Amino acid sequence: MKKVTIQDIADELGVSRNTVSKAINNAEGLADATRERILQKAVEMGYKQFSYIKAQTLTGAEQEPKREGEIALLLGNAIDLSHFASLMLDKLKKELSQWGYTLNPHRVERDNFLCRSLPVTFVPERASAVICIEMFDRAYDEMICSLGLPVLFVDGPHKRDGDDLPADQLYMENTTAITRFVNDMLVRGKRRIGFIGDYEHCQSFFERYTAFRCAMLLANVPVEERFCIKTCDQARLEEALTALAELPDVFICANDFVADDAIYALRKLGKSVPGDVLFCGFDDAPNSRIMTPSLTTVHIHTQVMAVMAVQLLITRIDQPNLDYRTVHTETELIYRDSTRL
């Protein structure tokens, strides 16, 4: 069976390849109707990212059975427009509304984490299920899992010790793009590769870090530990970079925000990117495209994550005794000026 490409979809609809790419990657500059028409066609034609999704899920066609109720959204951190989850939430709200559910956000404050208490706005008896985004406190997450409601975690606490949660979990695919990037750099003769970010901050950071180390190990290239900086705090990051007698060839960062902080710190030290060191981030945050230099990064398909989140929630509500599932959705390595390609 022939693999469906972006160009195939463009030819079918009579639009440009760039327009289709914008729709699939949830980029700005498209009318909602155009985006939905392209996504529907991508589903119909079996494009790789949507091959597992029914057309009605993306198009908003009537679904059965129609339900009513609240899906409680628990947020561990504020999510602004630069965060990958902000675009995901718009799609998630729309998709849940097609099933008859209302998505109601509840911010979990520091005192809630300390006291293991629920936000005052969240009444479990009113909720049909719970979605947790960036909830990285394992003990608190276990408390949420004990409420007797279907729970879905979008990212979650790290599993370095092999601990898992009794709930469905959704992640972006954190391994393949990092592995490819490491190998691309090694082919270019860049053997001194470091990592910046606290890999115990969350599971996604942990997976990105382990992907980096595994790629280096399998290539039989030693990791120089001095180039692995385990922090996301800007002040501590500046101290660690200042203490380095020399820089590696490449830094991989846990996400784009860490990369931005690191590049800023190096600029204060009189170092340039990519002149003195190459950089790669993760998330493809809006700022990564306009910062100087533009940042090589990994794009997250937020619309696909939103659709998959709904699929996981609905099946869990309907079949509460299913085995717990962990799903990773596809990501895409994007090269820009920070790696001089």
N, C-alpha and C positions, 0 to 999 in steps of 0.2 A: 504493500500500500504506500502511495506517494506521501511523503512528509509535507504537510501544509506549511507554507511560508507566509511571512508578512506581505510579500509581493503578490502571492496568490489571492489574499484577502483584498488587497488594494485593487487588483485587476477585476475581481468579482464585483466590487462596489463602484468602480470607476473613480477612485480617489487616489491620492498620492501615497507612496510607501511611508513617507514621513507622517502623514495624517494617521495612518493605521498604527504606527509605532507610538505616537503620542497617546492614542486611546488606550492601547494595551499597557503602556507604562504609566498611565494616569497623569500625564504631563498637562500643564496649563495650556490654555489657548484654544480649547475646543468647546463647541456648544454641547450641552448635555445630550440633545437628541442625536447629534452626530456620533458622540462617544458610545451611546447605547446601541445605535445601529451597527457600528463596527464590532462591538463586543458580541452582539447577537450573531453576526455573521461568523465571527471567530469560533463561537460555540458550535454553530451549525456545521462548519467545515472541519471541526475536530482539531483546531490549532492546539499545539502541545500544552499550553498553560491551562486550557479550558476543556480538555478532552474528558475530564471526569465530572463536568458540571452540566446539568440539564439546562437547556436554553431558557426555560421559564425562570430560573433562579436569577439570571442576569437581566432579563428583559422586564421583569415585574409582572409577568402574566399571572393570572389567578392561580393560586395553589390551594390544595385541599389537604387536610381540613383547615378551615379558618379558625384561628384561636384568638383569645384575648388574654391580656395579662402583662405583667412587668418583667422585663429582663433587667436585673440590677447590674450596673456597671461600676465596679470598684476600681478606683484609680489610686495608685500609690504615689504618683508624682503629678505635678501640673503638666499638661500636654499643650504646647503652643503650636503655632502653624508650621514651625520648622521640624517638629517631631514626626517620625514616620507614621505614628498611630493617628495623627490628626486626620489624614486623608482616609485612613482605614475606618475611622469612626463614622464619617459621613455615609460611606457605603454600607456599613454595618447597620446603622439606623434605618436606612432605606430598605435594606433586605429584610430586616426583622418586621418592619411595618407591613410588608407584603404577606407575612404570616399572621398578622393581627397583633403582634407584640409591640410594646412601647419600651424603648431603651432609656432607662433613667440612671444618670450618673450620680455617684456618691464618692466624695473625696475622703480617703482614709488619712486622718491627720496623725501627727507624731504621737499625741497622747493615746489615740486609738491603738497604735502599734504597741506602745509601752504597757497599756492596761489590758490588751487583748479585748478591746471593746469595739462594737460596731458603730459606724457613723449614725448620728441621731436621725438622719433622714432615711436610713435603710431599715425597713420593716420586713424581716424574712418571710412572714406569713403572706405578704402580698406578692412575693416574687415567684416566678415560675422557674427561674434559673439565675445563675450568677456568672458574669464574665469578669475576670481579674486581669488588669493590664498593668504591668510593671509593679507587681506585688512580690517583692524579693525577700520578705521576712518569712522564713520557713515556718516558725511556730505560729505566726498569725495565719498563714495560709492553711495550716492544718486545722486551725480553729474554724475557718470558713468551710473547709471540707466536712466538718462535723455537723453542719447545720441541717443536713438531710436534703439539700437542694442539688440539682445538677450544677456542676461547676466546670468552667473552662478557663484555663490560664493561657494568656497570650504572653509568652516568655514567662520566666519564673525564677526561683532561686537556683543557684548552681547545684549540680549533682556530683561534685568532686568526690564525695565519700560514698556515692552510690545510692544516696537517699532519693526517694521519689515521692510524689504526692498521689493520693487516691482520687485522681480527676483526669479529665481529658486535657491535653496540652497542645498548643499551637505555636510553632516557631517559623521564622524565616530560615531558609537553608543556609547554614553558616559555614559549611565545610568546603564545598566544591570550588567556589570562587576564590577563597583564600589559598587553597591548594594550587589552583591554576596560577594565581598571582606569584606565589613563591617559586614555582617551577619556571614561569616566564622570566623572573628576575635572575634565577640561576643560569638560565640559557644565555642571558645577557652578561654573565660574568659577575653578577652582584651576589657575592657569597656571604657577606656580613649583613645579616638581616636581623633587625630587632623588633620588639613588640612593646607597645605602650598601652596600658589600661589595666584596671583591676579585674583579672579573670575570675575572681570570686564575687564580683558584683552581681552577676546574674548568669543564667545558663547560656544565653547567647554569647556573652563575652567569653565564657569558658570554652564553648565550642569553637569559637574563632581562634582562641589561643592554642587549643590542642590541635586544630587543623594546621596552624603554622608550625608547631613543633613536630608533628607527625610528618609533614612534607619535608622538613629539613632532615629528619631522621632517615626517612626512606631514600633521600637523595645522598645520604652519607655525608652530610655537611654539618659540622658541629655548630651549635648555637652558643654564641658568646653571651654569657649571662649578664654581663655589665650592660648590654644593650636591651635587656628586658626590664622595663620600668613598670612596676606593679602599683599604679595609682591612677585615679581619675581627678585628683585634687590639683588645681592649677598651681598653687604655691609649692606643693611637694614636687610637682612635675618640673617646675622651673629649677628647683634645687637639684634634682637628679640630672637634668640636662646640663646645668652649669658645672656639675662635678665630673662630667665626662671629659677625659683628656682628648678624645677623638670621637668622631661620629661614625656610625655604621654606614653602609651603602644605602640601606633602605630601612624605613620604619613602617611597620604595619600598626595601625591604631584600632582600638576596640570599636570606635565609631567615629563619625565625622566631627563631632564636637570635641572629642579628645584630640583629634588631628589638628583642628583649628587652634586649640590652646597650645599644642606643642609647637606648631609653626610660628605662632606669635612669640612664644618664649625663645625660640631659636633666633628669630629676627632681632629681639632685644640683645642677643649675644653676638650680633653681627653676622649670623649665618643665613644662608639663603636656601630656598627650596625652588627648583630642584638642583641648584648649583652645588651645594655641599652635601645634600642628602635627599633621597627620593621619599615620597610619602604615599601611603594608601589608607583610606578610611573605610567606613562601612555605613550604609543607610541611604546614601544619595540624598542627603538633606538639601533643601533649596539653596542654602548658603554655599554648599560644596561646588555649585556650578558658577557662582559669581565671585567667589573669593579669589585672591591673587597669591599664588597661581591656582587655577581651577584644580579641584582635587580628584585624583583617581579614587574610585570608591566602588561599592557594591550596591546595585539598585534592588530595592525590595518591592515586589508587586503587591501593593497594599490592597487593591481591589480583590485580587485572588485570595488574599488572607481573610478579607472580610466575608467573602462568599463561603470559604471553607469553615470559618468560625460559625456561621449560621448552620451549615450542614452538620457540624459536630454537635451544636446545641440541640437542634431539632431531633436528631436521632437519639441523643441522650435523654431528652424529655420523653420521647415515645418509647424508648427501650432502656430503662434505667439499669438493667442488669447486664448490659453490654460490657465486655472487657474494656478497660481504659485504653485510650488511644493517644499516641503522640504523632503529630503530623508536622512535616516541614514543607513549606511552599518554596517554589523555585526563586532563585535570585540571579543577578546578572552582573558580571564584572564590567566596569566602565573605565576605560583609560582616558585620562586627561593630562593637563600640563605638569602636574606634580611628579610625574614619572617620565616626562620628556619622550613620549612615544609619538 
